[in-house]
């Protein structure tokens, strides 16, 4: 029995944002059609170390793809030279259960999340959106912007980060992959003067106030991915059309988890899962004045779909190392 081992560098060389968008979109479609198995991610909380470990199994029945990702979130890691998020993905044969591949999935996680934001914004943001606001200037902010650039004629990016040096580094990076102006602003309120707002912070307190958001704004709320995390003021969700990636997971660990626990919103206030919009079961944006929010928790089906795209490209390109297990 053999499996393919792919390093982070090899995955990075194989996975493009367009590959990730195609894989994630198909995964959302399968989910919207009820053709996936995916329990909510399980958590090992590590308060002593200000972090957690998560396990994310998934099966896409329509595509016959299966696997599991193990991923951590340790916000303090950059201070010791490590990424906040590190991941490992195992792809399995649904027919036999044998492992097909093991790959570094840190880059993959960032790319599939950027792809999810792009797919959601395509259906929820105004099509004439040209100004993007970013709160948080880490790795995820970069892939979110890469994804959005595939669907929107972005002319200006305004970025805020509580660490000014990160915002300035982000500004410099944007000039390398996008032809638009990028401004590092002095506060989160300024970043909210936009058509599409992206939040990618690990915050447990709201960083966006409801009065800062103008009619017609779309928000990709990316950072809240564990119970107790919150980036948007609870009353803002009461004003918005809320779309989640997966309702079972979102109520536990998404942007909606705190407003739900506070009683500000109820589960029925969540308008749809993104898969329902992609399948046409529900509509996306219906007016230019609507405020829309995509609550992205990150799904195992995204990882397995994107990972399989990497696996197939690796086989075609003869990339990776064959490892014998038995």
Residue frames as qw, qx, qy, qz and C-alpha x, y, z in Angstrom:
[[0.000, 0.889, 0.458, 0.000, 0.00, 0.00, 0.00],
 [0.451, 0.051, 0.042, 0.890, 1.45, 3.34, -1.10],
 [0.029, 0.905, 0.389, -0.173, 0.45, 6.94, -0.64],
 [0.465, 0.589, 0.062, 0.658, 1.66, 10.22, -2.07],
 [0.437, -0.639, -0.266, 0.574, 3.41, 12.71, 0.21],
 [0.319, 0.714, 0.214, 0.585, 3.21, 16.38, -0.83],
 [0.415, -0.261, -0.326, 0.808, 5.09, 19.12, 0.99],
 [0.067, 0.806, 0.318, -0.494, 3.78, 22.63, 1.56],
 [0.053, -0.553, 0.426, 0.714, 6.08, 23.89, -1.19],
 [0.107, 0.083, 0.882, 0.452, 4.75, 21.32, -3.64],
 [0.103, 0.678, 0.713, -0.145, 1.14, 22.14, -2.80],
 [0.001, -0.766, -0.040, 0.641, 1.91, 25.83, -3.27],
 [0.077, -0.346, 0.640, 0.682, 3.36, 25.11, -6.72],
 [0.052, 0.237, 0.918, 0.315, 0.24, 23.19, -7.76],
 [0.015, -0.691, -0.704, 0.162, -2.76, 25.06, -6.32],
 [0.110, 0.227, 0.169, 0.953, -3.87, 28.32, -7.93],
 [0.278, 0.211, 0.434, -0.830, -6.69, 30.56, -6.76],
 [0.592, 0.190, -0.360, -0.696, -8.65, 29.57, -9.86],
 [0.472, 0.017, -0.882, -0.015, -8.23, 25.87, -8.99],
 [0.059, -0.147, -0.749, 0.643, -9.40, 26.60, -5.46],
 [0.425, 0.198, 0.100, -0.878, -12.44, 28.58, -6.62],
 [0.612, 0.117, -0.602, -0.500, -13.53, 25.81, -8.99],
 [0.411, -0.041, -0.888, 0.203, -13.13, 23.13, -6.32],
 [0.048, 0.179, 0.608, -0.772, -14.87, 25.11, -3.57],
 [0.489, 0.148, -0.123, -0.851, -17.76, 26.12, -5.80],
 [0.622, 0.019, -0.714, -0.322, -18.41, 22.51, -6.73],
 [0.290, -0.095, -0.836, 0.456, -18.18, 21.48, -3.07],
 [0.245, 0.170, 0.357, -0.885, -20.75, 24.13, -2.09],
 [0.594, 0.106, -0.408, -0.685, -23.04, 22.91, -4.88],
 [0.527, -0.041, -0.849, 0.008, -22.78, 19.34, -3.60],
 [0.097, -0.148, -0.695, 0.697, -23.53, 20.56, -0.08],
 [0.387, 0.158, 0.069, -0.906, -26.51, 22.56, -1.30],
 [0.681, 0.084, -0.520, -0.508, -27.85, 19.45, -3.02],
 [0.786, -0.395, 0.312, -0.359, -27.47, 17.34, 0.12],
 [0.934, 0.273, -0.218, 0.067, -24.71, 15.16, -1.31],
 [0.295, 0.570, -0.593, 0.487, -22.09, 15.52, 1.42],
 [0.765, -0.529, -0.354, 0.095, -21.33, 14.01, 4.80],
 [0.363, 0.459, -0.309, 0.750, -19.61, 16.42, 7.13],
 [0.517, -0.675, -0.479, 0.218, -20.01, 16.55, 10.91],
 [0.065, -0.976, 0.095, -0.184, -19.23, 19.92, 12.49],
 [0.514, 0.508, -0.549, 0.419, -15.51, 20.25, 13.18],
 [0.768, -0.561, -0.286, 0.115, -14.41, 18.90, 16.56],
 [0.103, 0.839, -0.301, 0.441, -12.18, 20.98, 18.82],
 [0.745, -0.320, -0.376, 0.448, -9.50, 20.33, 21.40],
 [0.059, -0.949, 0.010, -0.308, -9.24, 23.60, 23.32],
 [0.757, -0.018, -0.291, 0.584, -5.78, 24.40, 24.67],
 [0.159, -0.960, -0.139, -0.182, -6.28, 27.48, 26.89],
 [0.687, -0.582, 0.154, 0.405, -2.88, 27.00, 28.53],
 [0.516, -0.104, 0.460, 0.715, -1.34, 27.68, 25.12],
 [0.284, 0.599, 0.062, -0.746, -3.93, 30.14, 23.74],
 [0.282, 0.316, -0.695, -0.580, -4.83, 27.79, 20.90],
 [0.796, 0.085, 0.440, -0.407, -6.79, 24.81, 19.71],
 [0.089, -0.196, 0.887, 0.408, -6.63, 21.74, 17.47],
 [0.666, 0.310, 0.169, -0.657, -9.46, 20.85, 15.09],
 [0.320, -0.029, 0.910, 0.262, -10.43, 17.71, 13.17],
 [0.490, 0.468, 0.009, -0.735, -12.46, 18.08, 9.97],
 [0.363, 0.037, 0.893, 0.262, -13.61, 14.91, 8.16],
 [0.505, 0.486, 0.038, -0.712, -15.72, 15.09, 5.01],
 [0.427, 0.125, 0.843, 0.303, -17.15, 12.99, 2.19],
 [0.383, 0.423, -0.169, -0.804, -18.42, 14.44, -1.09],
 [0.674, 0.167, 0.708, -0.129, -20.79, 11.76, -2.32],
 [0.636, 0.728, 0.111, -0.232, -21.34, 13.17, -5.79],
 [0.367, 0.786, -0.497, -0.017, -17.62, 13.33, -6.53],
 [0.968, -0.153, -0.182, 0.080, -16.77, 10.30, -4.37],
 [0.391, 0.554, -0.427, 0.598, -14.02, 12.12, -2.48],
 [0.716, -0.659, -0.229, -0.041, -13.15, 11.57, 1.18],
 [0.558, 0.328, -0.399, 0.650, -10.58, 12.78, 3.66],
 [0.517, -0.786, -0.307, 0.146, -9.83, 14.56, 6.90],
 [0.338, 0.657, -0.227, 0.634, -7.89, 17.66, 7.86],
 [0.613, -0.586, -0.346, 0.401, -6.20, 18.36, 11.18],
 [0.274, 0.654, 0.022, 0.705, -5.55, 22.05, 11.80],
 [0.434, -0.456, -0.465, 0.622, -4.54, 24.31, 14.66],
 [0.077, 0.844, 0.135, 0.514, -5.20, 27.94, 15.47],
 [0.618, -0.487, -0.246, 0.566, -2.62, 29.60, 17.75],
 [0.199, 0.954, 0.159, 0.156, -2.84, 33.41, 17.33],
 [0.361, -0.873, 0.286, 0.163, 0.46, 33.97, 19.15],
 [0.898, 0.045, 0.298, 0.322, 2.53, 31.77, 16.84],
 [0.520, 0.768, 0.011, 0.374, 3.88, 34.57, 14.62],
 [0.279, -0.900, 0.289, -0.167, 5.74, 35.91, 17.65],
 [0.644, -0.454, 0.602, 0.133, 7.85, 32.73, 17.65],
 [0.078, 0.483, -0.677, -0.549, 8.21, 32.48, 13.89],
 [0.189, 0.184, 0.957, 0.124, 5.37, 30.03, 13.18],
 [0.263, -0.296, -0.476, -0.786, 2.11, 30.52, 11.27],
 [0.478, -0.137, 0.414, -0.763, -1.04, 31.02, 13.33],
 [0.885, 0.173, 0.191, -0.387, -2.66, 28.23, 11.32],
 [0.061, 0.448, -0.860, -0.237, -0.93, 24.98, 10.31],
 [0.832, 0.134, 0.217, -0.493, -2.72, 22.06, 8.71],
 [0.116, -0.264, 0.925, 0.248, -2.30, 18.52, 7.43],
 [0.743, 0.232, -0.007, -0.628, -4.73, 16.86, 5.00],
 [0.317, -0.128, 0.933, 0.116, -5.21, 13.12, 4.44],
 [0.642, 0.244, -0.278, -0.672, -7.12, 11.99, 1.35],
 [0.472, -0.103, 0.863, -0.145, -8.66, 8.52, 1.52],
 [0.244, -0.028, -0.793, -0.558, -10.12, 6.15, -1.03],
 [0.627, -0.108, 0.219, -0.739, -13.87, 5.94, -0.35],
 [0.831, 0.130, -0.453, -0.295, -13.86, 2.44, -1.85],
 [0.792, 0.006, -0.549, 0.267, -11.27, 0.91, 0.49],
 [0.518, -0.851, -0.080, 0.027, -10.44, 3.56, 3.09],
 [0.786, -0.087, 0.036, 0.611, -6.73, 3.40, 2.24],
 [0.118, -0.826, 0.029, 0.550, -4.83, 6.70, 2.37],
 [0.691, 0.629, 0.226, 0.275, -4.17, 8.10, -1.10],
 [0.412, 0.567, -0.132, 0.701, -2.19, 11.16, -0.10],
 [0.467, -0.720, -0.301, 0.416, -0.94, 13.19, 2.83],
 [0.420, 0.561, 0.120, 0.704, -0.17, 16.82, 2.17],
 [0.219, -0.256, -0.316, 0.887, 0.76, 19.98, 3.96],
 [0.030, 0.671, 0.670, 0.316, -2.46, 21.96, 4.00],
 [0.228, -0.586, -0.265, 0.731, -1.59, 25.32, 5.53],
 [0.022, 0.230, -0.388, -0.892, -1.42, 27.08, 2.17],
 [0.161, -0.312, -0.839, -0.415, -4.39, 25.04, 0.94],
 [0.179, -0.627, -0.670, 0.356, -6.46, 26.20, 3.92],
 [0.061, -0.535, -0.031, 0.842, -5.75, 29.83, 3.16],
 [0.082, 0.107, -0.619, -0.773, -6.49, 29.40, -0.54],
 [0.166, -0.417, -0.863, -0.233, -9.75, 27.51, -0.11],
 [0.131, -0.663, -0.521, 0.521, -10.95, 30.13, 2.37],
 [0.001, 0.426, -0.224, -0.876, -10.09, 32.91, -0.07],
 [0.117, -0.108, -0.802, -0.576, -11.97, 30.97, -2.73],
 [0.130, -0.560, -0.806, 0.142, -15.03, 30.63, -0.48],
 [0.053, -0.620, -0.227, 0.749, -15.08, 34.38, 0.09],
 [0.060, 0.248, -0.507, -0.824, -14.92, 34.98, -3.65],
 [0.137, -0.296, -0.885, -0.331, -17.73, 32.55, -4.44],
 [0.123, -0.641, -0.660, 0.373, -19.94, 34.08, -1.75],
 [0.037, -0.553, -0.007, 0.832, -19.23, 37.67, -2.79],
 [0.000, -0.006, -0.703, -0.711, -20.05, 36.85, -6.40],
 [0.228, -0.495, -0.791, -0.279, -23.62, 36.12, -5.31],
 [0.354, -0.714, -0.526, 0.297, -23.99, 38.56, -2.40],
 [0.269, -0.485, 0.025, 0.832, -22.03, 41.71, -3.26],
 [0.447, 0.799, 0.108, -0.388, -23.06, 44.40, -5.74],
 [0.842, 0.289, 0.285, 0.355, -21.58, 43.55, -9.12],
 [0.347, 0.832, -0.041, 0.431, -20.24, 47.10, -9.50],
 [0.657, -0.733, 0.048, 0.170, -18.21, 46.81, -6.28],
 [0.606, 0.666, -0.204, 0.383, -14.84, 48.50, -6.70],
 [0.047, -0.677, 0.500, -0.539, -13.62, 49.38, -3.20],
 [0.819, -0.217, -0.528, 0.065, -12.57, 46.66, -0.76],
 [0.295, -0.750, 0.388, -0.447, -11.96, 47.24, 2.95],
 [0.771, 0.042, -0.608, 0.183, -9.78, 44.82, 4.90],
 [0.464, -0.721, 0.333, -0.391, -9.68, 44.54, 8.68],
 [0.834, -0.287, 0.456, 0.117, -6.77, 42.26, 9.43],
 [0.429, 0.793, -0.376, -0.213, -3.71, 42.11, 7.18],
 [0.556, -0.396, 0.728, 0.061, -2.42, 38.58, 7.60],
 [0.166, -0.128, 0.878, 0.432, -2.10, 35.71, 5.16],
 [0.269, 0.508, 0.817, -0.053, -5.84, 35.21, 4.87],
 [0.197, 0.789, 0.132, -0.567, -6.39, 38.82, 3.83],
 [0.005, -0.491, 0.627, 0.605, -4.14, 38.24, 0.82],
 [0.105, 0.118, 0.941, 0.298, -6.01, 35.19, -0.47],
 [0.225, 0.675, 0.604, -0.359, -9.37, 36.86, 0.13],
 [0.170, 0.750, -0.137, -0.625, -8.25, 39.72, -2.08],
 [0.066, -0.266, 0.828, 0.489, -6.88, 37.35, -4.72],
 [0.196, 0.379, 0.904, 0.026, -10.24, 35.61, -4.87],
 [0.203, 0.767, 0.382, -0.473, -12.27, 38.81, -5.04],
 [0.021, 0.599, -0.408, -0.688, -10.11, 40.09, -7.89],
 [0.193, 0.062, 0.901, 0.384, -11.39, 37.24, -10.07],
 [0.081, 0.620, 0.775, 0.092, -14.93, 38.62, -10.00],
 [0.061, -0.929, -0.300, 0.206, -14.75, 42.36, -9.28],
 [0.521, 0.631, -0.003, 0.575, -12.99, 45.30, -10.97],
 [0.568, -0.695, -0.238, 0.371, -11.24, 46.38, -7.78],
 [0.352, 0.792, -0.021, 0.499, -9.86, 49.90, -7.95],
 [0.056, -0.660, 0.444, -0.603, -8.99, 50.58, -4.31],
 [0.743, -0.289, -0.584, 0.152, -8.15, 48.59, -1.19],
 [0.206, -0.719, 0.307, -0.588, -8.18, 50.08, 2.30],
 [0.773, -0.099, -0.601, 0.177, -6.52, 47.98, 4.96],
 [0.343, -0.724, 0.338, -0.495, -6.39, 48.29, 8.74],
 [0.802, -0.102, -0.554, 0.199, -4.49, 46.10, 11.16],
 [0.548, -0.835, -0.048, -0.009, -3.88, 46.68, 14.85],
 [0.659, -0.402, 0.306, 0.556, -0.19, 46.13, 14.01],
 [0.319, 0.851, -0.066, -0.411, 0.68, 48.98, 11.66],
 [0.119, -0.540, 0.737, 0.388, 3.72, 47.21, 10.23],
 [0.429, 0.195, 0.877, 0.094, 1.50, 44.37, 9.02],
 [0.415, 0.788, 0.375, -0.257, -0.84, 46.80, 7.26],
 [0.122, 0.828, -0.371, -0.402, 2.12, 48.48, 5.57],
 [0.276, -0.280, 0.876, 0.280, 3.56, 45.12, 4.49],
 [0.479, 0.476, 0.734, -0.069, 0.17, 44.15, 3.09],
 [0.312, 0.869, 0.048, -0.382, 0.03, 47.42, 1.16],
 [0.016, -0.647, 0.656, 0.390, 3.41, 46.65, -0.41],
 [0.389, 0.000, 0.914, 0.119, 2.38, 43.07, -1.25],
 [0.509, 0.635, 0.505, -0.285, -0.83, 44.12, -2.99],
 [0.272, 0.804, -0.279, -0.448, 1.14, 46.13, -5.52],
 [0.162, -0.404, 0.858, 0.273, 2.84, 42.89, -6.53],
 [0.189, 0.192, 0.948, 0.168, -0.29, 41.00, -7.57],
 [0.192, 0.756, 0.622, -0.071, -2.96, 43.66, -8.22],
 [0.264, 0.266, 0.212, 0.902, -3.22, 46.81, -10.30],
 [0.295, -0.813, -0.403, -0.300, -5.09, 49.03, -7.85],
 [0.029, 0.624, -0.399, 0.672, -4.30, 51.53, -5.14],
 [0.702, -0.398, -0.573, 0.145, -3.92, 50.27, -1.59],
 [0.084, -0.686, 0.238, -0.683, -4.07, 52.53, 1.45],
 [0.492, -0.208, -0.731, 0.424, -3.14, 51.59, 5.01],
 [0.282, -0.713, -0.190, -0.614, -5.75, 53.43, 7.10],
 [0.061, 0.407, -0.607, 0.680, -5.48, 54.47, 10.73],
 [0.423, -0.039, 0.650, -0.631, -8.66, 52.88, 12.07],
 [0.252, 0.220, 0.936, 0.111, -11.24, 50.18, 11.33],
 [0.327, 0.700, 0.427, -0.470, -13.97, 52.74, 10.69],
 [0.199, 0.665, -0.393, -0.603, -12.08, 54.05, 7.65],
 [0.078, -0.166, 0.933, 0.308, -11.76, 50.53, 6.23],
 [0.307, 0.442, 0.811, -0.229, -15.55, 50.20, 6.40],
 [0.345, 0.688, -0.002, -0.639, -16.00, 52.94, 3.78],
 [0.062, -0.288, 0.857, 0.424, -16.15, 50.33, 1.05],
 [0.701, 0.094, -0.346, -0.616, -18.33, 48.13, -1.14],
 [0.901, -0.092, -0.425, -0.004, -16.97, 44.81, 0.15],
 [0.296, -0.736, 0.498, -0.350, -15.57, 44.48, 3.68],
 [0.839, 0.073, -0.532, 0.085, -13.40, 41.51, 4.67],
 [0.451, -0.724, 0.391, -0.346, -12.66, 40.77, 8.33],
 [0.847, 0.195, -0.481, 0.115, -9.91, 38.26, 9.11],
 [0.065, -0.599, 0.563, -0.566, -9.10, 38.79, 12.78],
 [0.481, -0.138, -0.850, 0.162, -9.11, 36.33, 15.73],
 [0.155, -0.321, 0.290, -0.888, -11.07, 38.84, 17.82],
 [0.239, -0.403, -0.867, 0.168, -13.43, 37.95, 20.65],
 [0.056, 0.641, 0.364, -0.674, -14.81, 41.49, 20.71],
 [0.526, 0.749, 0.391, 0.097, -16.53, 43.25, 17.81],
 [0.432, -0.284, 0.238, 0.822, -14.14, 45.20, 15.61],
 [0.004, -0.267, -0.515, -0.814, -16.91, 46.52, 13.31],
 [0.189, 0.334, 0.533, -0.754, -19.72, 48.76, 14.60],
 [0.377, 0.558, 0.734, 0.088, -23.10, 48.71, 12.92],
 [0.158, 0.909, 0.171, -0.345, -23.14, 52.49, 12.33],
 [0.217, -0.578, 0.540, 0.572, -19.98, 52.21, 10.22],
 [0.350, 0.123, 0.856, 0.361, -21.65, 50.05, 7.58],
 [0.316, 0.315, -0.147, -0.882, -23.39, 51.76, 4.67],
 [0.786, 0.337, 0.371, -0.362, -26.42, 50.33, 2.81],
 [0.754, 0.608, -0.205, -0.138, -25.35, 48.02, -0.01],
 [0.031, -0.672, 0.734, -0.093, -22.20, 46.77, 1.72],
 [0.945, -0.025, -0.314, -0.091, -21.27, 43.10, 1.58],
 [0.314, -0.715, 0.584, -0.224, -19.17, 41.63, 4.40],
 [0.822, 0.133, -0.550, 0.059, -17.07, 38.48, 4.28],
 [0.520, -0.690, 0.374, -0.337, -16.75, 37.62, 7.99],
 [0.761, 0.340, -0.549, 0.059, -13.85, 35.18, 8.02],
 [0.138, 0.514, -0.677, 0.509, -12.18, 35.39, 11.41],
 [0.614, -0.272, 0.471, -0.573, -14.82, 33.94, 13.75],
 [0.688, 0.213, -0.655, -0.226, -14.15, 30.20, 13.57],
 [0.412, -0.089, -0.827, 0.373, -14.55, 29.07, 17.18],
 [0.377, -0.745, -0.547, -0.059, -17.10, 29.54, 19.94],
 [0.420, -0.741, -0.191, 0.487, -16.83, 32.98, 21.53],
 [0.366, -0.114, 0.327, 0.864, -15.12, 34.66, 18.59],
 [0.229, 0.830, 0.501, -0.091, -16.86, 37.72, 17.12],
 [0.410, 0.013, 0.225, 0.884, -15.83, 40.43, 14.66],
 [0.116, -0.436, -0.397, -0.799, -19.15, 42.19, 13.92],
 [0.272, -0.066, 0.467, -0.839, -21.34, 44.01, 16.40],
 [0.215, 0.260, 0.934, -0.114, -24.34, 41.79, 17.14],
 [0.354, 0.658, 0.369, -0.552, -26.85, 44.44, 16.09],
 [0.189, 0.519, -0.540, -0.635, -25.20, 44.58, 12.65],
 [0.018, 0.022, 0.975, 0.219, -26.25, 41.00, 12.00],
 [0.251, 0.538, 0.689, -0.415, -29.81, 41.93, 12.92],
 [0.292, 0.704, -0.049, -0.645, -29.71, 44.49, 10.07],
 [0.125, 0.504, -0.715, -0.468, -28.21, 42.14, 7.48],
 [0.929, 0.180, -0.155, -0.285, -29.07, 39.22, 5.23],
 [0.405, -0.584, 0.703, -0.034, -26.97, 36.44, 6.78],
 [0.895, 0.308, -0.285, -0.153, -25.60, 33.60, 4.68],
 [0.558, -0.595, 0.578, -0.020, -23.44, 30.88, 6.26],
 [0.311, 0.418, -0.809, -0.271, -21.31, 28.11, 4.81],
 [0.496, -0.178, -0.849, -0.049, -22.91, 25.46, 7.07],
 [0.462, -0.645, -0.077, -0.604, -25.64, 26.16, 9.60],
 [0.873, -0.415, -0.247, 0.063, -24.73, 23.42, 12.10],
 [0.703, 0.006, -0.178, 0.689, -21.14, 24.60, 12.27],
 [0.111, 0.534, 0.033, 0.838, -21.92, 28.32, 12.17],
 [0.552, -0.703, -0.177, -0.413, -24.26, 28.31, 15.17],
 [0.853, -0.419, -0.137, 0.279, -21.49, 26.73, 17.23],
 [0.637, -0.381, 0.146, 0.654, -18.41, 28.55, 16.01],
 [0.399, 0.502, 0.378, 0.668, -19.22, 31.11, 13.30],
 [0.058, 0.238, -0.070, 0.967, -19.83, 34.85, 13.39],
 [0.530, -0.456, -0.328, -0.635, -23.44, 34.17, 14.40],
 [0.616, -0.215, -0.721, 0.232, -22.52, 32.18, 17.52],
 [0.202, -0.128, -0.471, 0.849, -22.25, 35.12, 19.93],
 [0.356, -0.075, -0.094, -0.927, -25.34, 37.04, 18.71],
 [0.662, -0.224, -0.635, -0.330, -27.30, 33.79, 18.97],
 [0.528, -0.221, -0.684, 0.453, -26.12, 33.20, 22.53],
 [0.043, -0.084, -0.279, 0.956, -27.02, 36.80, 23.40],
 [0.243, 0.592, 0.738, -0.214, -30.52, 36.42, 21.95],
 [0.092, 0.536, -0.162, -0.823, -29.93, 39.29, 19.51],
 [0.545, 0.271, -0.529, -0.591, -30.72, 36.99, 16.59],
 [0.805, -0.066, 0.524, -0.272, -32.33, 33.57, 16.30],
 [0.464, -0.132, 0.782, 0.394, -31.34, 30.68, 14.08],
 [0.459, 0.639, 0.612, 0.078, -34.27, 31.45, 11.78],
 [0.091, 0.927, -0.053, -0.359, -32.66, 34.86, 11.09],
 [0.324, -0.378, 0.704, 0.506, -29.96, 33.06, 9.11],
 [0.585, 0.487, -0.102, -0.640, -31.23, 33.42, 5.55],
 [0.919, 0.351, -0.132, -0.123, -29.43, 30.57, 3.82],
 [0.711, -0.356, 0.451, 0.406, -26.39, 28.40, 3.40],
 [0.108, 0.618, -0.442, -0.641, -24.26, 29.46, 0.45],
 [0.172, -0.016, 0.935, 0.310, -24.92, 26.11, -1.22],
 [0.294, 0.614, 0.697, -0.226, -28.65, 26.88, -1.30],
 [0.216, 0.810, -0.049, -0.543, -27.91, 30.06, -3.23],
 [0.042, -0.445, 0.747, 0.492, -25.58, 28.32, -5.68],
 [0.197, 0.195, 0.949, 0.151, -28.20, 25.66, -6.40],
 [0.202, -0.258, -0.408, -0.852, -30.91, 28.28, -6.95],
 [0.353, -0.499, -0.785, 0.102, -33.01, 27.19, -3.98],
 [0.200, -0.845, -0.301, 0.395, -32.67, 30.72, -2.59],
 [0.440, 0.814, 0.066, 0.373, -31.68, 34.03, -4.15],
 [0.594, -0.065, -0.234, 0.767, -28.58, 36.03, -3.31],
 [0.066, -0.300, -0.150, 0.940, -28.57, 39.82, -3.28],
 [0.209, 0.635, 0.730, 0.140, -31.96, 41.27, -4.23],
 [0.086, 0.971, 0.200, 0.095, -31.31, 45.03, -4.03],
 [0.507, 0.557, -0.243, 0.612, -28.48, 47.55, -4.15],
 [0.272, -0.692, 0.261, -0.615, -29.26, 48.70, -0.60],
 [0.924, -0.318, -0.192, -0.085, -29.13, 45.32, 1.09],
 [0.147, -0.700, 0.674, -0.185, -26.43, 44.68, 3.69],
 [0.953, 0.058, -0.268, -0.129, -25.22, 41.11, 3.26],
 [0.332, -0.669, 0.649, -0.144, -22.93, 39.01, 5.46],
 [0.858, 0.187, -0.475, -0.061, -21.19, 35.75, 4.58],
 [0.593, -0.628, 0.453, -0.221, -20.26, 33.86, 7.74],
 [0.743, 0.417, -0.523, 0.006, -17.36, 31.60, 6.77],
 [0.727, -0.575, 0.348, -0.138, -16.36, 28.97, 9.31],
 [0.175, 0.559, -0.792, -0.174, -14.35, 26.81, 6.89],
 [0.904, 0.008, 0.170, -0.393, -15.61, 23.38, 5.87],
 [0.592, -0.298, 0.726, 0.184, -14.02, 19.98, 5.51],
 [0.711, 0.525, 0.462, 0.076, -15.62, 19.60, 2.08],
 [0.270, 0.944, -0.179, -0.069, -13.63, 22.63, 0.91],
 [0.324, -0.668, 0.660, 0.114, -10.40, 21.01, 2.07],
 [0.686, 0.035, 0.720, 0.102, -11.10, 17.62, 0.51],
 [0.614, 0.733, 0.292, 0.003, -12.24, 19.14, -2.80],
 [0.168, 0.929, -0.328, -0.042, -9.23, 21.46, -3.06],
 [0.471, -0.528, 0.703, 0.074, -6.88, 18.74, -1.86],
 [0.765, 0.243, 0.590, 0.087, -8.12, 16.33, -4.50],
 [0.498, 0.867, 0.010, 0.001, -7.51, 18.96, -7.18],
 [0.121, -0.813, 0.569, 0.037, -3.92, 19.20, -5.91],
 [0.678, -0.199, 0.708, 0.020, -3.60, 15.39, -5.83],
 [0.758, 0.527, 0.382, 0.045, -4.74, 15.00, -9.44],
 [0.332, 0.916, -0.222, 0.031, -2.35, 17.72, -10.65],
 [0.369, -0.668, 0.646, 0.017, 0.49, 16.12, -8.72],
 [0.780, 0.062, 0.620, 0.066, -0.14, 12.75, -10.37],
 [0.650, 0.734, 0.185, 0.073, -0.23, 14.32, -13.83],
 [0.199, 0.915, -0.316, 0.150, 2.96, 16.28, -13.17],
 [0.856, 0.035, -0.412, 0.311, 4.81, 13.48, -11.34],
 [0.006, -0.615, 0.379, -0.692, 5.25, 15.69, -8.28],
 [0.724, -0.500, 0.214, -0.424, 5.53, 14.33, -4.74],
 [0.070, 0.439, -0.886, 0.130, 7.09, 11.36, -3.02],
 [0.812, -0.148, -0.457, -0.332, 5.63, 7.85, -2.98],
 [0.207, -0.458, 0.724, -0.472, 5.68, 6.34, 0.51],
 [0.609, -0.082, -0.767, -0.185, 5.06, 2.68, 1.23],
 [0.512, -0.478, 0.321, -0.637, 2.95, 2.00, 4.33],
 [0.759, -0.176, 0.582, -0.230, 2.60, -1.77, 4.14]]
